[in-house]
Amino acid sequence: MFNAMNLTQNAAKKISKLKAAEGNDNLMLRVYVTGGGCSGFSYGFDFAEEIEDDDATFTTDDAILVVDSLSYQYLHGSTIDYTEGLEGSRFIVNNPNATTTCGCGSSFSI
């Protein structure tokens, strides 16, 4: 089945590790879009324990990605990954809708 958004295996594994470390099987990764940032919009990440009425959810293994309806319009088709490197450890968004992004990849424009 096609998912309009995807979590990579790396991201799903990290979410599972964080759930285990917190001892909370209800934790889900929430990704959202806010105004601001050097390119116009910024990505945000948070952990949620509940799904709101306007949320869309996407599952990989036992990891759940949650996106509110306003953010979803900017993130449709995106892939959420987790990377560890020289810039540190972080979740990243590969957004096919973004026409420009900033150097660090945390903001974008459409």
N, CA, C and O atoms as a DFTB+ gen file, in Angstrom:
440 C
 N C O
     1  1       0.846      -1.188       0.000
     2  2       0.000       0.000       0.000
     3  2       0.887       1.246       0.000
     4  3       1.896       1.287       0.704
     5  1       0.525       2.237      -0.769
     6  2       1.277       3.491      -0.878
     7  2       1.011       4.372       0.333
     8  3      -0.139       4.603       0.705
     9  1       2.067       4.853       0.934
    10  2       1.960       5.836       2.012
    11  2       2.247       7.211       1.439
    12  3       3.201       7.379       0.679
    13  1       1.450       8.180       1.788
    14  2       1.673       9.542       1.310
    15  2       2.889      10.158       1.984
    16  3       3.449      11.135       1.485
    17  1       3.299       9.594       3.111
    18  2       4.541       9.972       3.788
    19  2       5.182       8.687       4.282
    20  3       4.495       7.706       4.564
    21  1       6.493       8.702       4.383
    22  2       7.196       7.486       4.772
    23  2       8.222       7.751       5.852
    24  3       8.810       8.831       5.923
    25  1       8.426       6.759       6.686
    26  2       9.518       6.726       7.656
    27  2      10.531       5.711       7.139
    28  3      10.160       4.592       6.785
    29  1      11.798       6.090       7.093
    30  2      12.817       5.120       6.709
    31  2      13.018       4.128       7.854
    32  3      12.559       4.355       8.974
    33  1      13.697       3.043       7.565
    34  2      14.014       2.061       8.597
    35  2      14.870       2.701       9.696
    36  3      14.681       2.404      10.876
    37  1      15.813       3.580       9.315
    38  2      16.642       4.267      10.320
    39  2      15.782       5.091      11.276
    40  3      15.992       5.061      12.488
    41  1      14.818       5.824      10.730
    42  2      13.938       6.644      11.566
    43  2      13.065       5.762      12.452
    44  3      12.887       6.058      13.634
    45  1      12.524       4.694      11.900
    46  2      11.674       3.791      12.683
    47  2      12.466       3.148      13.821
    48  3      11.959       3.021      14.936
    49  1      13.701       2.744      13.543
    50  2      14.534       2.139      14.588
    51  2      14.831       3.136      15.702
    52  3      14.802       2.774      16.878
    53  1      15.115       4.386      15.346
    54  2      15.405       5.407      16.354
    55  2      14.176       5.673      17.213
    56  3      14.293       5.793      18.433
    57  1      13.018       5.764      16.607
    58  2      11.780       5.971      17.370
    59  2      11.561       4.809      18.324
    60  3      11.191       5.021      19.479
    61  1      11.784       3.586      17.863
    62  2      11.631       2.403      18.717
    63  2      12.604       2.449      19.898
    64  3      12.235       2.113      21.023
    65  1      13.845       2.866      19.639
    66  2      14.835       2.978      20.713
    67  2      14.424       4.039      21.724
    68  3      14.579       3.842      22.929
    69  1      13.900       5.163      21.241
    70  2      13.466       6.233      22.146
    71  2      12.261       5.799      22.973
    72  3      12.161       6.131      24.155
    73  1      11.346       5.056      22.348
    74  2      10.189       4.530      23.077
    75  2      10.653       3.607      24.199
    76  3      10.148       3.682      25.318
    77  1      11.609       2.742      23.900
    78  2      12.129       1.810      24.904
    79  2      12.864       2.549      26.019
    80  3      12.706       2.226      27.196
    81  1      13.671       3.547      25.640
    82  2      14.434       4.306      26.631
    83  2      13.505       5.067      27.586
    84  3      13.797       5.203      28.774
    85  1      12.387       5.557      27.049
    86  2      11.421       6.288      27.871
    87  2      10.456       5.355      28.593
    88  3       9.744       5.777      29.505
    89  1      10.431       4.086      28.184
    90  2       9.486       3.140      28.774
    91  2       8.055       3.484      28.437
    92  3       7.147       3.246      29.234
    93  1       7.847       4.052      27.240
    94  2       6.515       4.518      26.843
    95  2       6.201       4.032      25.432
    96  3       6.682       4.602      24.453
    97  1       5.401       2.990      25.330
    98  2       5.039       2.433      24.023
    99  2       4.086       3.321      23.240
   100  3       3.831       3.057      22.065
   101  1       3.551       4.375      23.867
   102  2       2.605       5.263      23.188
   103  2       3.276       6.404      22.436
   104  3       2.596       7.152      21.733
   105  1       4.587       6.560      22.563
   106  2       5.266       7.683      21.908
   107  2       5.237       7.548      20.390
   108  3       5.491       6.478      19.837
   109  1       4.923       8.659      19.734
   110  2       4.906       8.755      18.274
   111  2       5.705       9.989      17.880
   112  3       5.759      10.961      18.633
   113  1       6.319       9.957      16.716
   114  2       7.043      11.127      16.227
   115  2       6.073      12.042      15.493
   116  3       5.398      11.626      14.552
   117  1       6.013      13.293      15.938
   118  2       5.187      14.292      15.254
   119  2       6.114      15.199      14.457
   120  3       7.083      15.736      14.994
   121  1       5.810      15.365      13.170
   122  2       6.532      16.319      12.334
   123  2       5.529      17.395      11.935
   124  3       4.371      17.103      11.636
   125  1       5.993      18.651      11.934
   126  2       5.095      19.757      11.616
   127  2       5.873      20.854      10.901
   128  3       7.104      20.860      10.876
   129  1       5.129      21.765      10.329
   130  2       5.697      22.892       9.593
   131  2       5.252      24.174      10.286
   132  3       4.084      24.326      10.644
   133  1       6.205      25.102      10.471
   134  2       5.886      26.414      11.024
   135  2       6.440      27.478      10.088
   136  3       7.345      27.204       9.300
   137  1       5.910      28.670      10.170
   138  2       6.441      29.785       9.403
   139  2       7.767      30.228       9.999
   140  3       7.983      30.124      11.207
   141  1       8.650      30.719       9.144
   142  2       9.940      31.208       9.616
   143  2      11.086      30.399       9.055
   144  3      10.894      29.561       8.174
   145  1      12.250      30.645       9.553
   146  2      13.427      29.981       9.009
   147  2      13.956      30.786       7.839
   148  3      13.264      31.660       7.317
   149  1      15.163      30.500       7.431
   150  2      15.794      31.305       6.384
   151  2      15.175      31.086       5.003
   152  3      15.406      31.886       4.097
   153  1      14.396      30.020       4.824
   154  2      13.785      29.770       3.514
   155  2      12.271      29.937       3.516
   156  3      11.638      29.683       2.491
   157  1      11.669      30.349       4.618
   158  2      10.233      30.614       4.640
   159  2       9.446      29.736       5.589
   160  3       8.639      30.250       6.363
   161  1       9.652      28.423       5.559
   162  2       8.994      27.485       6.462
   163  2      10.067      26.681       7.178
   164  3      11.158      26.476       6.646
   165  1       9.755      26.228       8.387
   166  2      10.689      25.392       9.137
   167  2      10.028      24.076       9.512
   168  3       8.825      24.021       9.768
   169  1      10.827      23.018       9.541
   170  2      10.361      21.725      10.018
   171  2      10.514      21.669      11.527
   172  3      11.475      22.205      12.079
   173  1       9.589      21.035      12.180
   174  2       9.692      20.805      13.610
   175  2       9.391      19.351      13.919
   176  3       8.629      18.694      13.210
   177  1       9.996      18.862      14.981
   178  2       9.777      17.495      15.439
   179  2       9.469      17.524      16.922
   180  3      10.032      18.319      17.676
   181  1       8.577      16.655      17.324
   182  2       8.204      16.536      18.722
   183  2       7.710      15.108      18.926
   184  3       7.454      14.385      17.963
   185  1       7.581      14.713      20.177
   186  2       6.992      13.410      20.451
   187  2       5.602      13.608      20.998
   188  3       5.366      14.475      21.840
   189  1       4.689      12.802      20.517
   190  2       3.290      12.879      20.919
   191  2       2.881      11.549      21.533
   192  3       3.444      10.500      21.220
   193  1       1.896      11.614      22.407
   194  2       1.328      10.405      22.991
   195  2      -0.110      10.190      22.534
   196  3      -0.678       9.114      22.721
   197  1      -0.694      11.226      21.933
   198  2      -2.087      11.143      21.498
   199  2      -2.215      11.632      20.073
   200  3      -1.433      12.465      19.615
   201  1      -3.204      11.109      19.379
   202  2      -3.514      11.517      18.014
   203  2      -4.685      12.492      18.080
   204  3      -5.717      12.196      18.683
   205  1      -4.517      13.656      17.456
   206  2      -5.575      14.666      17.417
   207  2      -6.543      14.352      16.271
   208  3      -6.235      13.547      15.393
   209  1      -7.717      14.995      16.289
   210  2      -8.752      14.716      15.294
   211  2      -8.307      14.956      13.856
   212  3      -8.732      14.240      12.950
   213  1      -7.446      15.967      13.636
   214  2      -7.054      16.310      12.266
   215  2      -5.712      15.700      11.860
   216  3      -5.157      16.070      10.825
   217  1      -5.184      14.773      12.659
   218  2      -3.894      14.160      12.363
   219  2      -3.996      13.025      11.348
   220  3      -4.976      12.281      11.313
   221  1      -2.967      12.918      10.534
   222  2      -2.769      11.742       9.684
   223  2      -1.650      10.935      10.328
   224  3      -0.725      11.512      10.899
   225  1      -1.720       9.611      10.244
   226  2      -0.689       8.764      10.819
   227  2      -0.134       7.830       9.754
   228  3      -0.847       7.396       8.849
   229  1       1.148       7.531       9.882
   230  2       1.854       6.649       8.963
   231  2       2.740       5.747       9.810
   232  3       3.421       6.220      10.720
   233  1       2.735       4.455       9.518
   234  2       3.426       3.484      10.357
   235  2       4.491       2.729       9.586
   236  3       4.268       2.294       8.456
   237  1       5.654       2.579      10.210
   238  2       6.710       1.702       9.725
   239  2       7.118       0.841      10.914
   240  3       7.536       1.358      11.950
   241  1       6.997      -0.468      10.759
   242  2       7.241      -1.404      11.856
   243  2       6.372      -0.992      13.036
   244  3       5.152      -0.927      12.884
   245  1       6.944      -0.708      14.209
   246  2       6.124      -0.285      15.348
   247  2       6.221       1.210      15.601
   248  3       5.767       1.690      16.640
   249  1       6.809       1.959      14.664
   250  2       6.973       3.404      14.805
   251  2       5.855       4.127      14.060
   252  3       5.515       3.776      12.930
   253  1       5.297       5.128      14.704
   254  2       4.191       5.889      14.114
   255  2       4.617       7.339      13.916
   256  3       5.151       7.976      14.824
   257  1       4.370       7.847      12.713
   258  2       4.587       9.243      12.354
   259  2       3.235       9.933      12.372
   260  3       2.264       9.419      11.816
   261  1       3.165      11.102      13.011
   262  2       1.928      11.868      13.135
   263  2       2.132      13.227      12.481
   264  3       3.148      13.885      12.708
   265  1       1.150      13.653      11.659
   266  2       1.230      14.936      10.969
   267  2      -0.142      15.601      11.029
   268  3      -1.149      14.979      10.691
   269  1      -0.186      16.874      11.462
   270  2      -1.454      17.595      11.486
   271  2      -1.850      17.996      10.064
   272  3      -1.012      18.029       9.163
   273  1      -3.125      18.298       9.874
   274  2      -3.654      18.552       8.527
   275  2      -3.031      19.782       7.863
   276  3      -2.841      19.780       6.646
   277  1      -2.713      20.813       8.613
   278  2      -2.101      22.008       8.036
   279  2      -0.695      21.696       7.521
   280  3      -0.335      22.098       6.415
   281  1       0.088      20.991       8.311
   282  2       1.444      20.630       7.910
   283  2       1.451      19.617       6.772
   284  3       2.337      19.644       5.917
   285  1       0.471      18.732       6.761
   286  2       0.422      17.666       5.761
   287  2       0.411      18.212       4.333
   288  3       1.009      17.615       3.437
   289  1      -0.256      19.328       4.120
   290  2      -0.319      19.884       2.766
   291  2       1.066      20.263       2.245
   292  3       1.276      20.276       1.032
   293  1       2.009      20.570       3.125
   294  2       3.372      20.909       2.730
   295  2       4.300      19.693       2.724
   296  3       5.365      19.719       2.107
   297  1       3.889      18.636       3.409
   298  2       4.763      17.476       3.596
   299  2       4.354      16.245       2.790
   300  3       5.069      15.243       2.792
   301  1       3.211      16.307       2.101
   302  2       2.729      15.154       1.342
   303  2       3.828      14.615       0.421
   304  3       4.433      15.372      -0.338
   305  1       4.077      13.333       0.490
   306  2       5.094      12.709      -0.357
   307  2       6.484      12.694       0.254
   308  3       7.412      12.146      -0.341
   309  1       6.644      13.283       1.427
   310  2       7.958      13.376       2.062
   311  2       8.371      12.068       2.724
   312  3       7.544      11.221       3.060
   313  1       9.669      11.940       2.896
   314  2      10.246      10.826       3.638
   315  2      10.989      11.393       4.840
   316  3      11.774      12.333       4.714
   317  1      10.733      10.809       6.003
   318  2      11.405      11.212       7.232
   319  2      12.507      10.192       7.498
   320  3      12.257       8.987       7.538
   321  1      13.720      10.687       7.680
   322  2      14.873       9.830       7.916
   323  2      15.538      10.250       9.219
   324  3      15.231      11.305       9.774
   325  1      16.438       9.423       9.693
   326  2      17.242       9.741      10.859
   327  2      18.692       9.544      10.470
   328  3      19.050       8.523       9.883
   329  1      19.525      10.513      10.794
   330  2      20.932      10.434      10.413
   331  2      21.828      10.788      11.590
   332  3      21.464      11.579      12.461
   333  1      22.993      10.189      11.591
   334  2      24.032      10.515      12.564
   335  2      25.286      10.835      11.777
   336  3      25.726      10.033      10.953
   337  1      25.866      12.002      12.023
   338  2      27.052      12.409      11.275
   339  2      27.754      13.559      11.958
   340  3      27.566      13.808      13.149
   341  1      28.563      14.254      11.186
   342  2      29.338      15.363      11.720
   343  2      28.458      16.493      12.258
   344  3      28.843      17.201      13.189
   345  1      27.276      16.654      11.663
   346  2      26.347      17.696      12.112
   347  2      25.546      17.268      13.335
   348  3      24.733      18.042      13.840
   349  1      25.759      16.060      13.813
   350  2      25.024      15.548      14.957
   351  2      23.986      14.531      14.530
   352  3      23.936      14.119      13.370
   353  1      23.177      14.140      15.461
   354  2      22.104      13.179      15.219
   355  2      20.794      13.929      15.094
   356  3      20.490      14.802      15.908
   357  1      20.014      13.589      14.072
   358  2      18.756      14.312      13.898
   359  2      17.841      13.608      12.908
   360  3      18.278      12.831      12.060
   361  1      16.557      13.907      13.047
   362  2      15.579      13.506      12.047
   363  2      15.637      14.543      10.933
   364  3      15.803      15.733      11.197
   365  1      15.499      14.094       9.690
   366  2      15.512      15.006       8.546
   367  2      14.325      14.707       7.644
   368  3      13.776      13.606       7.661
   369  1      13.938      15.701       6.858
   370  2      12.812      15.578       5.941
   371  2      13.333      15.676       4.516
   372  3      14.018      16.636       4.165
   373  1      13.011      14.689       3.701
   374  2      13.264      14.745       2.265
   375  2      11.919      15.087       1.634
   376  3      11.063      14.220       1.456
   377  1      11.748      16.367       1.298
   378  2      10.460      16.892       0.862
   379  2      10.481      17.193      -0.636
   380  3      11.144      18.139      -1.060
   381  1       9.769      16.404      -1.445
   382  2       9.749      16.647      -2.885
   383  2       9.006      17.922      -3.277
   384  3       9.123      18.376      -4.416
   385  1       8.245      18.505      -2.354
   386  2       7.490      19.732      -2.625
   387  2       8.330      20.992      -2.467
   388  3       7.955      22.053      -2.968
   389  1       9.458      20.888      -1.778
   390  2      10.297      22.059      -1.507
   391  2      11.025      22.494      -2.774
   392  3      11.665      21.683      -3.443
   393  1      10.922      23.777      -3.097
   394  2      11.628      24.306      -4.261
   395  2      13.013      24.807      -3.888
   396  3      13.930      24.783      -4.710
   397  1      13.168      25.266      -2.634
   398  2      14.481      25.651      -2.116
   399  2      14.564      25.210      -0.662
   400  3      13.551      25.109       0.030
   401  1      15.783      24.951      -0.212
   402  2      16.016      24.615       1.184
   403  2      17.229      25.402       1.674
   404  3      18.046      25.872       0.882
   405  1      17.325      25.532       2.974
   406  2      18.505      26.191       3.527
   407  2      19.660      25.190       3.580
   408  3      19.462      24.001       3.332
   409  1      20.833      25.655       3.895
   410  2      22.015      24.803       3.911
   411  2      21.924      23.646       4.895
   412  3      22.435      22.561       4.619
   413  1      21.286      23.861       6.028
   414  2      21.216      22.789       7.036
   415  2      20.016      21.883       6.811
   416  3      19.925      20.826       7.435
   417  1      19.088      22.272       5.931
   418  2      17.944      21.427       5.622
   419  2      16.796      21.548       6.592
   420  3      15.854      20.758       6.521
   421  1      16.838      22.515       7.504
   422  2      15.759      22.640       8.472
   423  2      14.664      23.608       8.053
   424  3      13.632      23.698       8.720
   425  1      14.872      24.339       6.954
   426  2      13.818      25.204       6.442
   427  2      13.730      25.072       4.928
   428  3      14.660      24.608       4.269
   429  1      12.577      25.497       4.389
   430  2      12.306      25.292       2.977
   431  2      11.290      26.314       2.481
   432  3      10.663      27.019       3.271
   433  1      11.137      26.383       1.164
   434  2      10.052      27.160       0.578
   435  2       9.401      26.313      -0.508
   436  3       9.989      25.356      -1.012
   437  1       8.174      26.687      -0.855
   438  2       7.397      25.956      -1.854
   439  2       7.156      26.866      -3.030
   440  3       6.517      26.462      -4.002
